[in-house]
């Protein structure tokens, strides 16, 4: 992987991790275009995912600090209830990561056909959430947190947007736009870090700690590209959700899906 390829893919990862257009799908498309092999792509993916988690922490540090301080008061307060919601939302994706990881990896290696199909699903989900007008709830309940977590677990499929799935599901359940984006981004921090840890363990077991075809320069460039673009996209997405402009991303995902599927099958 050349440094300019790492720059492009890092920017793509940082932007698409938060914008509801699927970072995994876009990275798969980018890897296909640049001819990046599996081991090289795995090493790079670990690095840029950690970078995007750090960008979330930077942008939402006040909210995260509020949660941490509240939890360490060791009493049932708003912060503790919020943290319970986060923990509950992690259960489905944790089950998928532990028991179905190999199956998911097989899906990732099955080609761009699945990416195009899942991008279409993302487009439809975003469109449904845009036109639906459910009754607005004041707070996210444990039940809603679990259902949003189920959406996050489904979003392990390449092309199905994690942020798009969780935010759209929350909107369909009637949760307020103002709180959904923040909850969606905070709830993905532990799963992304856990996924990166599992990838590192797998690469060590396979003897591929750092693929020989990828330079340290490319990893550094990719990391900072993903971090800075992630900071921008995270802040931007929160404002977009508040304004309810997700329909534009539905149109974008539909167009990309059609292009990918046409190219793949024709």
SEPA-859865 format. One record per residue (C-alpha): x, y, z; residue in one letter. Coordinates in nm, 2 decimals. Example, Ala and Ser with C-alpha at 12.3 -4.5 7.8 and 13.67 -1.06 7.14 Angstrom:
[[1.23, -0.45, 0.78], A]
[[1.37, -0.11, 0.71], S]
END
This chain:
[[0.00, 0.00, 0.00], X]
[[0.14, 0.34, -0.10], X]
[[0.11, 0.64, 0.13], X]
[[-0.13, 0.82, -0.10], X]
[[-0.36, 0.51, -0.10], X]
[[-0.34, 0.51, 0.28], X]
[[-0.43, 0.88, 0.28], X]
[[-0.74, 0.82, 0.06], X]
[[-0.86, 0.51, 0.25], X]
[[-0.80, 0.68, 0.59], X]
[[-1.01, 0.98, 0.48], X]
[[-1.28, 0.74, 0.35], X]
[[-1.28, 0.55, 0.68], X]
[[-1.29, 0.86, 0.90], X]
[[-1.58, 1.02, 0.70], X]
[[-1.78, 0.70, 0.65], X]
[[-1.76, 0.57, 1.00], X]
[[-1.99, 0.85, 1.11], X]
[[-2.18, 0.94, 0.80], X]
[[-2.45, 0.68, 0.74], X]
[[-2.29, 0.53, 0.42], X]
[[-2.10, 0.23, 0.56], X]
[[-1.72, 0.25, 0.63], X]
[[-1.68, -0.12, 0.58], X]
[[-1.85, -0.11, 0.24], X]
[[-1.64, 0.19, 0.12], X]
[[-1.32, 0.03, 0.25], X]
[[-1.40, -0.29, 0.07], X]
[[-1.46, -0.09, -0.25], X]
[[-1.13, 0.10, -0.20], X]
[[-0.94, -0.22, -0.13], X]
[[-1.08, -0.37, -0.45], X]
[[-0.98, -0.07, -0.65], X]
[[-0.63, -0.05, -0.51], X]
[[-0.58, -0.43, -0.52], X]
[[-0.50, -0.45, -0.15], X]
[[-0.47, -0.81, -0.01], X]
[[-0.64, -0.94, 0.30], X]
[[-0.35, -0.94, 0.55], X]
[[-0.25, -0.59, 0.44], X]
[[-0.61, -0.47, 0.46], X]
[[-0.65, -0.62, 0.81], X]
[[-0.34, -0.44, 0.95], X]
[[-0.46, -0.11, 0.80], X]
[[-0.82, -0.16, 0.92], X]
[[-0.71, -0.20, 1.28], X]
[[-0.51, 0.12, 1.27], X]
[[-0.78, 0.34, 1.11], X]
[[-1.06, 0.19, 1.34], X]
[[-0.86, 0.29, 1.65], X]
[[-0.81, 0.64, 1.49], X]
[[-1.18, 0.69, 1.45], X]
[[-1.25, 0.58, 1.81], X]
[[-1.00, 0.84, 1.93], X]
[[-1.18, 1.10, 1.71], X]
[[-1.51, 1.01, 1.89], X]
[[-1.35, 1.05, 2.23], X]
[[-1.20, 1.39, 2.13], X]
[[-1.53, 1.53, 1.99], X]
[[-1.75, 1.39, 2.27], X]
[[-1.51, 1.42, 2.56], X]
[[-1.74, 1.63, 2.77], X]
[[-2.02, 1.38, 2.74], X]
[[-1.78, 1.09, 2.81], X]
[[-1.63, 1.27, 3.11], X]
[[-1.98, 1.33, 3.24], X]
[[-2.06, 0.96, 3.21], X]
[[-1.74, 0.85, 3.39], X]
[[-1.78, 1.10, 3.67], X]
[[-2.14, 0.99, 3.72], X]
[[-2.06, 0.62, 3.72], X]
[[-1.80, 0.66, 3.98], X]
[[-2.05, 0.82, 4.22], X]
[[-2.18, 0.46, 4.26], X]
[[-2.54, 0.56, 4.27], X]
[[-2.84, 0.53, 4.04], X]
[[-2.83, 0.86, 3.85], X]
[[-2.88, 0.98, 3.49], X]
[[-2.52, 0.89, 3.41], X]
[[-2.56, 0.53, 3.54], X]
[[-2.88, 0.48, 3.35], X]
[[-2.72, 0.60, 3.03], X]
[[-2.43, 0.37, 3.09], X]
[[-2.67, 0.08, 3.14], X]
[[-2.82, 0.16, 2.80], X]
[[-2.47, 0.15, 2.64], X]
[[-2.39, -0.18, 2.81], X]
[[-2.73, -0.33, 2.70], X]
[[-2.68, -0.21, 2.34], X]
[[-2.34, -0.39, 2.33], X]
[[-2.49, -0.74, 2.40], X]
[[-2.60, -0.83, 2.05], X]
[[-2.28, -0.72, 1.87], X]
[[-2.08, -0.89, 2.14], X]
[[-2.26, -1.22, 2.07], X]
[[-2.20, -1.18, 1.70], X]
[[-1.83, -1.10, 1.76], X]
[[-1.76, -1.39, 1.98], X]
[[-1.97, -1.67, 1.82], X]
[[-2.01, -1.57, 1.46], X]
[[-1.68, -1.39, 1.38], X]
[[-1.56, -1.65, 1.13], X]
[[-1.88, -1.65, 0.94], X]
[[-1.88, -1.27, 0.92], X]
[[-1.52, -1.28, 0.78], X]
[[-1.63, -1.52, 0.51], X]
[[-1.90, -1.27, 0.41], X]
[[-1.64, -1.00, 0.39], X]
[[-1.44, -1.21, 0.15], X]
[[-1.73, -1.30, -0.07], X]
[[-1.69, -1.00, -0.31], X]
[[-1.86, -0.67, -0.37], X]
[[-2.20, -0.82, -0.45], X]
[[-2.29, -0.83, -0.08], X]
[[-2.16, -0.47, -0.04], X]
[[-2.40, -0.34, -0.30], X]
[[-2.69, -0.53, -0.16], X]
[[-2.63, -0.40, 0.19], X]
[[-2.59, -0.05, 0.06], X]
[[-2.94, -0.08, -0.08], X]
[[-3.06, -0.19, 0.26], X]
[[-2.89, 0.11, 0.42], X]
[[-3.06, 0.34, 0.17], X]
[[-3.41, 0.19, 0.24], X]
[[-3.36, 0.21, 0.62], X]
[[-3.25, 0.57, 0.60], X]
[[-3.55, 0.65, 0.37], X]
[[-3.80, 0.48, 0.61], X]
[[-3.66, 0.67, 0.91], X]
[[-3.69, 1.00, 0.72], X]
[[-4.05, 0.96, 0.63], X]
[[-4.17, 0.79, 0.94], X]
[[-4.32, 1.02, 1.21], X]
[[-4.34, 0.83, 1.53], X]
[[-4.43, 0.98, 1.87], X]
[[-4.12, 1.14, 2.02], X]
[[-3.99, 0.99, 2.35], X]
[[-3.80, 1.19, 2.61], X]
[[-3.54, 0.93, 2.69], X]
[[-3.39, 0.62, 2.53], X]
[[-3.52, 0.32, 2.72], X]
[[-3.34, -0.01, 2.79], X]
[[-3.57, -0.18, 2.54], X]
[[-3.48, 0.07, 2.27], X]
[[-3.11, 0.05, 2.36], X]
[[-3.13, -0.33, 2.30], X]
[[-3.31, -0.29, 1.97], X]
[[-3.06, -0.03, 1.86], X]
[[-2.79, -0.27, 1.96], X]
[[-2.95, -0.54, 1.74], X]
[[-2.93, -0.29, 1.45], X]
[[-2.56, -0.24, 1.53], X]
[[-2.50, -0.62, 1.53], X]
[[-2.67, -0.65, 1.19], X]
[[-2.43, -0.37, 1.07], X]
[[-2.13, -0.60, 1.08], X]
[[-2.24, -0.68, 0.73], X]
[[-2.02, -0.50, 0.48], X]
[[-2.22, -0.22, 0.32], X]
[[-2.48, -0.19, 0.60], X]
[[-2.39, 0.14, 0.78], X]
[[-2.34, 0.11, 1.16], X]
[[-2.43, 0.48, 1.23], X]
[[-2.71, 0.47, 0.97], X]
[[-2.86, 0.15, 1.11], X]
[[-2.84, 0.26, 1.48], X]
[[-2.96, 0.62, 1.42], X]
[[-3.24, 0.52, 1.18], X]
[[-3.36, 0.24, 1.41], X]
[[-3.37, 0.49, 1.70], X]
[[-3.57, 0.74, 1.50], X]
[[-3.82, 0.46, 1.39], X]
[[-3.86, 0.38, 1.76], X]
[[-3.95, 0.74, 1.83], X]
[[-3.64, 0.86, 2.01], X]
[[-3.53, 1.23, 1.98], X]
[[-3.29, 1.33, 1.71], X]
[[-3.09, 1.54, 1.96], X]
[[-2.99, 1.24, 2.18], X]
[[-2.96, 0.97, 1.91], X]
[[-2.64, 1.07, 1.73], X]
[[-2.45, 1.11, 2.06], X]
[[-2.58, 0.78, 2.19], X]
[[-2.50, 0.61, 1.86], X]
[[-2.14, 0.73, 1.86], X]
[[-2.07, 0.65, 2.22], X]
[[-2.22, 0.30, 2.21], X]
[[-1.99, 0.20, 1.92], X]
[[-1.67, 0.28, 2.11], X]
[[-1.64, -0.04, 2.31], X]
[[-1.73, -0.27, 2.01], X]
[[-1.48, -0.10, 1.78], X]
[[-1.21, -0.13, 2.03], X]
[[-1.31, -0.49, 2.10], X]
[[-1.31, -0.57, 1.73], X]
[[-0.96, -0.41, 1.69], X]
[[-0.84, -0.62, 1.99], X]
[[-0.97, -0.94, 1.83], X]
[[-0.81, -0.85, 1.50], X]
[[-0.48, -0.80, 1.67], X]
[[-0.50, -1.13, 1.85], X]
[[-0.60, -1.30, 1.52], X]
[[-0.30, -1.14, 1.34], X]
[[-0.06, -1.25, 1.61], X]
[[-0.20, -1.61, 1.60], X]
[[-0.16, -1.61, 1.22], X]
[[0.19, -1.46, 1.24], X]
[[0.09, -1.14, 1.07], X]
[[0.15, -0.87, 1.33], X]
[[0.25, -0.62, 1.06], X]
[[0.22, -0.72, 0.70], X]
[[0.54, -0.68, 0.51], X]
[[0.38, -0.51, 0.21], X]
[[0.26, -0.21, 0.42], X]
[[0.50, 0.05, 0.54], X]
[[0.50, 0.24, 0.87], X]
[[0.46, 0.56, 0.67], X]
[[0.13, 0.43, 0.52], X]
[[0.00, 0.33, 0.86], X]
[[0.09, 0.67, 1.01], X]
[[-0.07, 0.86, 0.72], X]
[[-0.38, 0.64, 0.73], X]
[[-0.41, 0.69, 1.11], X]
[[-0.40, 1.07, 1.10], X]
[[-0.62, 1.09, 0.79], X]
[[-0.88, 0.88, 0.96], X]
[[-0.85, 1.07, 1.29], X]
[[-0.89, 1.42, 1.15], X]
[[-1.16, 1.33, 0.90], X]
[[-1.34, 1.14, 1.18], X]
[[-1.34, 1.45, 1.40], X]
[[-1.50, 1.65, 1.12], X]
[[-1.75, 1.38, 1.03], X]
[[-1.85, 1.31, 1.39], X]
[[-1.93, 1.68, 1.46], X]
[[-2.10, 1.72, 1.12], X]
[[-2.31, 1.41, 1.16], X]
[[-2.45, 1.52, 1.50], X]
[[-2.57, 1.84, 1.34], X]
[[-2.71, 1.65, 1.04], X]
[[-2.92, 1.42, 1.26], X]
[[-3.06, 1.72, 1.45], X]
[[-3.18, 1.87, 1.12], X]
[[-3.31, 1.54, 1.00], X]
[[-3.13, 1.54, 0.66], X]
[[-3.07, 1.17, 0.63], X]
[[-3.26, 1.13, 0.30], X]
[[-2.96, 1.27, 0.11], X]
[[-2.75, 0.98, 0.23], X]
[[-3.02, 0.74, 0.14], X]
[[-3.00, 0.87, -0.22], X]
[[-2.62, 0.85, -0.22], X]
[[-2.62, 0.49, -0.09], X]
[[-2.87, 0.39, -0.35], X]
[[-2.66, 0.54, -0.63], X]
[[-2.34, 0.37, -0.51], X]
[[-2.52, 0.04, -0.46], X]
[[-2.65, 0.05, -0.82], X]
[[-2.30, 0.13, -0.95], X]
[[-2.14, -0.15, -0.75], X]
[[-2.40, -0.41, -0.84], X]
[[-2.39, -0.32, -1.21], X]
[[-2.01, -0.33, -1.21], X]
[[-2.00, -0.66, -1.02], X]
[[-2.26, -0.85, -1.21], X]
[[-2.22, -0.71, -1.56], X]
END
